[in-house]
Amino acid sequence: MMLPENPAKYKINYENVIGPSKEEIEAALRLCFSQVDFLEDGLSKYAGLLYKSIRSQPNQQVYLLHKAAKQAEKIVTDSYPEFSSSLFLNLGNQQDNLDNYEEALVSYNRALIIQDDNPIIYYCQGNVLVKLSRSKEALTSYEKALQIKNDYGEAWNNRGSLLTELEHYQEALASFYKALTIKDNDLDVLKNIAITLMILHSYQEGITICNQILKIQPDDYQTLNNKGLILSLLGRYDEALANLNEAVKLQPKYPLWWANQSIVLARAGRYQDSLASCEKALELQANDESGHYGKACYFALQNEVDLAIKNLEQAINLNPRRCRREAKFNPDFDSIQDDVRFQALLQG
């Protein structure tokens, strides 16, 4: 059970029995792994190299995975496609964990050559393609996974997230709701729905979803933040600020909550307080886009076009994808929508 787990992440919990500590287990494993090179070619050597890589220094991990891939090729058999494809699926997952996305993709593609009807491989392939910004291919991978396994909740959810990135919001929402029918009350799915509803200006429905999340997890600062933003768009500023203030209390060093608090304050016409919250966000993390984006909203709401454009440009330079997407649906920028500089920033 411990072999495929990163030692930094797993825990040992014994109930009413005494057993070896995590340190003792890992010491024994290190002794075993020291003999991997002396094993004969085959499954044992593949497994030893794979699991040793999880416990090695970064400069060794890639080398060990290359050796494991060579062992996998030696034991692949047409008679057992599920077993054979899993060799490369496991390699791909570990390469993904190391952020070696191109190599992970090679492993997933090799697994699919062996077994092209495994939805998990298509799902993992899709995840890596997203990280490589190959969005259309990723969407195809998720949809192939869903053709094989229509009740694959994680694939529906990730498909929705990708469609959100592609700004296909209605399709994304449908995908999230499909995931929710499979993964009832799943917090990640519910959060994705809430954000998408806000983008689509379905504010009342968005608040309903936020309340559903907070009933399950009352101290979820992300949802308190989202609920606050949605309430502010309905003009319910006191309630909005109560939610944003709670998010700030729970995570006081996170600049996004301060920046969003500043946006709500500006929407409420409390411009001096709004500017102070923006400055707090920038003080916490000067190279985070949130403070600059908050300032852009602050100035846009006062029709200070030049300063709004300047700060939005700074925010986009730091995080182009997020800031362009949000600026497109944010009503704070309605007064500068027709400015050619604003349009140029959105187009990149």
C-alpha positions as CSV (number, residue, x, y, z in Angstrom):
1,M,0.0,0.0,0.0
2,M,2.9,2.4,0.8
3,L,4.9,1.7,-2.3
4,P,3.2,4.0,-4.8
5,E,2.8,6.7,-2.2
6,N,5.1,9.7,-1.8
7,P,6.6,9.4,1.7
8,A,5.9,13.1,2.4
9,K,2.2,12.5,1.9
10,Y,1.1,9.2,3.5
11,K,0.5,8.6,7.1
12,I,0.6,5.5,9.3
13,N,-2.5,5.0,11.5
14,Y,-2.7,1.9,13.6
15,E,-6.0,1.0,15.4
16,N,-5.5,-1.0,18.6
17,V,-2.3,-2.6,17.3
18,I,1.4,-1.7,17.3
19,G,3.4,-1.7,14.1
20,P,6.5,-0.2,12.5
21,S,6.7,3.6,12.2
22,K,6.7,5.4,8.8
23,E,10.5,6.0,9.3
24,E,11.1,2.3,9.8
25,I,9.1,1.3,6.8
26,E,10.9,3.8,4.6
27,A,14.3,2.7,5.9
28,A,13.4,-0.9,5.0
29,L,12.3,0.2,1.5
30,R,15.5,2.1,0.9
31,L,17.4,-1.0,1.7
32,C,15.3,-3.0,-0.8
33,F,15.6,-0.3,-3.5
34,S,19.4,-0.4,-3.2
35,Q,19.3,-3.8,-4.8
36,V,17.1,-2.9,-7.8
37,D,19.9,-2.8,-10.3
38,F,20.8,-6.4,-9.5
39,L,17.4,-7.7,-10.3
40,E,16.8,-9.6,-13.6
41,D,14.9,-7.8,-16.3
42,G,11.1,-8.0,-15.7
43,L,8.2,-6.8,-13.6
44,S,10.1,-6.7,-10.3
45,K,12.8,-4.5,-11.8
46,Y,10.2,-2.2,-13.4
47,A,8.3,-1.9,-10.1
48,G,11.5,-1.3,-8.2
49,L,12.6,1.5,-10.5
50,L,9.2,3.1,-10.5
51,Y,8.8,3.1,-6.8
52,K,12.4,4.1,-6.2
53,S,11.9,7.1,-8.4
54,I,9.2,8.4,-6.0
55,R,11.7,8.4,-3.2
56,S,14.7,9.8,-5.1
57,Q,16.1,13.3,-5.6
58,P,14.7,15.2,-8.6
59,N,17.9,14.7,-10.7
60,Q,17.6,10.9,-10.3
61,Q,13.9,10.6,-10.8
62,V,13.8,11.2,-14.6
63,Y,16.7,8.7,-15.1
64,L,15.0,6.0,-13.1
65,L,11.7,6.5,-15.0
66,H,13.6,6.1,-18.3
67,K,15.0,2.8,-17.1
68,A,11.5,1.8,-15.9
69,A,10.1,2.5,-19.4
70,K,12.7,0.2,-20.9
71,Q,11.7,-2.5,-18.5
72,A,8.0,-2.0,-19.4
73,E,8.7,-2.5,-23.1
74,K,10.4,-5.8,-22.2
75,I,7.3,-7.2,-20.4
76,V,4.5,-5.9,-22.6
77,T,2.3,-8.7,-23.8
78,D,-0.7,-8.7,-26.2
79,S,-2.3,-11.4,-24.1
80,Y,-2.9,-9.0,-21.2
81,P,-3.6,-5.5,-22.6
82,E,-5.0,-4.1,-19.3
83,F,-1.8,-5.1,-17.4
84,S,0.5,-3.9,-20.2
85,S,-1.2,-0.5,-20.6
86,S,-1.1,0.0,-16.8
87,L,2.7,-0.1,-17.0
88,F,2.7,3.0,-19.1
89,L,-0.2,4.6,-17.3
90,N,1.8,4.4,-14.0
91,L,4.8,5.9,-15.7
92,G,2.8,8.7,-17.2
93,N,1.3,9.5,-13.8
94,Q,4.7,9.7,-12.2
95,Q,6.1,11.9,-15.0
96,D,3.0,14.1,-14.6
97,N,3.8,14.5,-10.9
98,L,7.3,15.6,-11.9
99,D,5.8,18.2,-14.3
100,N,7.5,16.3,-17.2
101,Y,4.3,16.7,-19.3
102,E,5.8,15.8,-22.7
103,E,7.2,12.6,-21.4
104,A,3.9,11.8,-19.6
105,L,2.1,12.3,-22.8
106,V,4.4,9.8,-24.6
107,S,3.6,7.3,-21.9
108,Y,-0.1,7.8,-22.1
109,N,0.0,7.5,-25.9
110,R,1.9,4.3,-25.6
111,A,-0.7,3.0,-23.1
112,L,-3.5,3.8,-25.6
113,I,-1.7,2.0,-28.4
114,I,-1.9,-1.1,-26.2
115,Q,-5.5,-0.5,-24.9
116,D,-7.6,2.1,-26.6
117,D,-10.8,1.5,-24.6
118,N,-9.6,2.6,-21.1
119,P,-11.3,5.8,-20.0
120,I,-8.7,6.5,-17.3
121,I,-5.9,6.8,-19.8
122,Y,-7.9,9.2,-21.9
123,Y,-8.7,11.2,-18.8
124,C,-5.0,11.4,-17.7
125,Q,-4.0,12.3,-21.3
126,G,-6.5,15.1,-21.2
127,N,-5.2,16.5,-18.0
128,V,-1.6,16.6,-19.4
129,L,-2.8,18.2,-22.6
130,V,-4.5,20.9,-20.6
131,K,-1.2,21.6,-18.8
132,L,0.5,21.8,-22.2
133,S,-2.2,24.3,-23.4
134,R,-3.3,22.0,-26.1
135,S,-7.0,22.6,-25.3
136,K,-8.7,21.2,-28.3
137,E,-6.8,17.9,-28.0
138,A,-7.6,17.8,-24.3
139,L,-11.3,18.2,-25.0
140,T,-11.1,15.3,-27.4
141,S,-9.4,13.2,-24.8
142,Y,-12.1,13.9,-22.2
143,E,-14.9,13.2,-24.6
144,K,-13.3,9.9,-25.6
145,A,-13.2,9.0,-21.9
146,L,-16.9,9.9,-21.6
147,Q,-17.8,7.9,-24.7
148,I,-16.4,4.8,-22.9
149,K,-17.6,5.7,-19.4
150,N,-20.5,8.2,-19.4
151,D,-20.7,8.2,-15.6
152,Y,-17.1,9.4,-15.2
153,G,-17.7,12.3,-12.9
154,E,-14.1,13.6,-12.8
155,A,-14.0,13.7,-16.6
156,W,-17.2,15.7,-16.8
157,N,-15.9,18.1,-14.2
158,N,-12.5,18.6,-15.9
159,R,-14.3,18.9,-19.3
160,G,-16.3,21.7,-17.8
161,S,-13.2,23.5,-16.4
162,L,-11.6,23.3,-19.9
163,L,-14.8,24.6,-21.5
164,T,-14.7,27.5,-19.0
165,E,-11.2,28.3,-20.1
166,L,-12.3,28.3,-23.7
167,E,-15.2,30.6,-22.7
168,H,-17.9,28.1,-23.7
169,Y,-19.8,28.8,-20.5
170,Q,-23.2,27.3,-21.2
171,E,-21.5,24.0,-22.3
172,A,-19.3,24.2,-19.3
173,L,-22.3,24.6,-16.9
174,A,-24.0,21.6,-18.5
175,S,-20.9,19.5,-18.0
176,F,-20.6,20.6,-14.4
177,Y,-24.2,19.7,-13.7
178,K,-23.7,16.3,-15.3
179,A,-20.7,15.8,-13.0
180,L,-22.9,16.7,-10.0
181,T,-25.5,14.1,-10.9
182,I,-22.7,11.5,-10.6
183,K,-20.8,13.1,-7.7
184,D,-23.6,14.4,-5.5
185,N,-22.6,17.4,-3.3
186,D,-19.0,17.3,-4.6
187,L,-17.4,20.6,-3.4
188,D,-15.1,21.0,-6.4
189,V,-18.0,20.6,-8.8
190,L,-20.3,22.9,-6.8
191,K,-17.6,25.6,-6.7
192,N,-17.1,25.4,-10.5
193,I,-20.9,25.7,-10.9
194,A,-21.0,28.8,-8.7
195,I,-18.2,30.6,-10.6
196,T,-19.8,29.7,-14.0
197,L,-23.2,31.0,-12.9
198,M,-21.5,34.3,-11.8
199,I,-19.9,34.6,-15.2
200,L,-23.3,34.0,-16.9
201,H,-24.9,36.6,-14.6
202,S,-27.2,34.0,-13.0
203,Y,-26.7,35.6,-9.6
204,Q,-29.6,34.1,-7.6
205,E,-28.8,30.6,-8.7
206,G,-25.2,31.3,-7.9
207,I,-26.0,32.3,-4.3
208,T,-28.1,29.1,-3.9
209,I,-25.1,27.0,-4.9
210,C,-22.8,29.0,-2.6
211,N,-25.2,28.4,0.3
212,Q,-25.3,24.7,-0.6
213,I,-21.4,24.6,-0.3
214,L,-21.3,26.6,2.9
215,K,-23.9,24.3,4.5
216,I,-21.4,21.5,3.9
217,Q,-18.3,23.5,4.7
218,P,-19.1,26.8,6.5
219,D,-15.5,28.0,6.6
220,D,-14.8,27.6,2.8
221,Y,-13.1,30.9,2.1
222,Q,-13.3,30.6,-1.6
223,T,-17.0,30.2,-1.5
224,L,-17.4,33.1,1.0
225,N,-15.4,35.1,-1.5
226,N,-17.6,34.1,-4.5
227,K,-20.8,34.6,-2.6
228,G,-19.6,38.1,-1.6
229,L,-18.9,39.0,-5.2
230,I,-22.2,37.7,-6.4
231,L,-24.1,39.6,-3.6
232,S,-22.3,42.8,-4.5
233,L,-23.5,42.4,-8.1
234,L,-27.1,42.4,-6.8
235,G,-26.4,45.6,-4.8
236,R,-26.5,43.7,-1.5
237,Y,-23.2,45.3,-0.3
238,D,-23.5,44.8,3.5
239,E,-24.1,41.1,3.1
240,A,-21.3,40.9,0.4
241,L,-18.8,42.6,2.7
242,A,-19.7,40.3,5.6
243,N,-18.8,37.3,3.4
244,L,-15.6,38.9,2.1
245,N,-14.5,40.0,5.6
246,E,-15.0,36.4,6.8
247,A,-12.8,35.1,3.9
248,V,-10.1,37.7,4.9
249,K,-10.3,36.6,8.5
250,L,-9.8,32.9,7.5
251,Q,-6.9,33.6,5.2
252,P,-5.6,37.1,6.0
253,K,-2.4,36.8,3.9
254,Y,-4.1,35.9,0.6
255,P,-4.1,39.0,-1.7
256,L,-7.1,37.9,-3.8
257,W,-9.5,38.2,-0.9
258,W,-8.2,41.8,-0.1
259,A,-8.5,42.7,-3.8
260,N,-12.0,41.4,-4.1
261,Q,-12.9,43.2,-0.8
262,S,-11.7,46.4,-2.5
263,I,-13.9,45.7,-5.6
264,V,-17.0,45.3,-3.4
265,L,-16.1,48.4,-1.5
266,A,-15.8,50.3,-4.7
267,R,-19.1,49.0,-6.0
268,A,-20.6,50.3,-2.7
269,G,-19.1,53.7,-3.3
270,R,-16.6,53.4,-0.4
271,Y,-13.7,54.5,-2.5
272,Q,-11.2,55.4,0.2
273,D,-11.7,52.0,1.9
274,S,-11.5,50.3,-1.4
275,L,-8.1,51.8,-2.2
276,A,-6.8,50.8,1.2
277,S,-7.8,47.2,0.5
278,C,-6.1,47.3,-2.9
279,E,-2.9,48.6,-1.3
280,K,-3.1,45.8,1.3
281,A,-3.3,43.2,-1.5
282,L,-0.2,44.7,-3.2
283,E,1.6,44.9,0.1
284,L,1.1,41.2,0.6
285,Q,2.3,40.2,-2.8
286,A,3.4,42.9,-5.3
287,N,3.7,40.5,-8.2
288,D,0.2,39.1,-7.8
289,E,-2.3,40.4,-10.4
290,S,-5.1,40.7,-7.8
291,G,-4.2,44.1,-6.4
292,H,-3.7,45.6,-9.9
293,Y,-7.0,44.1,-11.1
294,G,-8.8,45.5,-8.0
295,K,-7.3,48.9,-8.7
296,A,-8.5,48.7,-12.3
297,C,-12.1,48.1,-11.1
298,Y,-11.7,50.9,-8.5
299,F,-10.7,53.4,-11.2
300,A,-13.2,52.1,-13.8
301,L,-16.1,52.6,-11.4
302,Q,-15.1,56.2,-11.0
303,N,-14.7,56.6,-14.8
304,E,-11.0,57.2,-14.4
305,V,-10.3,55.6,-17.8
306,D,-6.6,56.1,-18.2
307,L,-5.8,54.7,-14.7
308,A,-8.2,51.8,-15.1
309,I,-6.5,50.8,-18.4
310,K,-3.0,51.2,-16.8
311,N,-3.8,48.9,-13.9
312,L,-5.7,46.4,-16.0
313,E,-2.7,46.2,-18.3
314,Q,-0.4,45.5,-15.3
315,A,-2.8,42.8,-14.1
316,I,-3.0,41.2,-17.5
317,N,0.8,41.2,-17.8
318,L,1.0,39.2,-14.6
319,N,-1.8,36.7,-15.4
320,P,-3.2,37.1,-18.9
321,R,-5.6,34.2,-19.0
322,R,-7.4,34.9,-15.8
323,C,-7.6,38.7,-16.1
324,R,-8.7,38.8,-19.7
325,R,-11.4,36.2,-19.0
326,E,-12.7,38.1,-15.9
327,A,-12.6,41.5,-17.5
328,K,-14.8,40.3,-20.4
329,F,-17.8,39.6,-18.1
330,N,-17.1,42.1,-15.2
331,P,-19.7,44.9,-15.3
332,D,-17.2,47.2,-13.5
333,F,-15.7,47.8,-16.9
334,D,-18.9,48.7,-18.7
335,S,-17.9,52.4,-18.8
336,I,-14.7,51.6,-20.8
337,Q,-16.0,48.7,-22.9
338,D,-15.8,50.8,-26.1
339,D,-12.3,52.1,-25.4
340,V,-9.9,50.8,-28.1
341,R,-7.2,50.3,-25.5
342,F,-9.5,48.1,-23.4
343,Q,-10.5,46.1,-26.5
344,A,-6.8,45.6,-27.4
345,L,-6.0,44.4,-23.9
346,L,-8.7,41.8,-24.1
347,Q,-7.5,40.6,-27.5
348,G,-3.9,40.4,-26.4
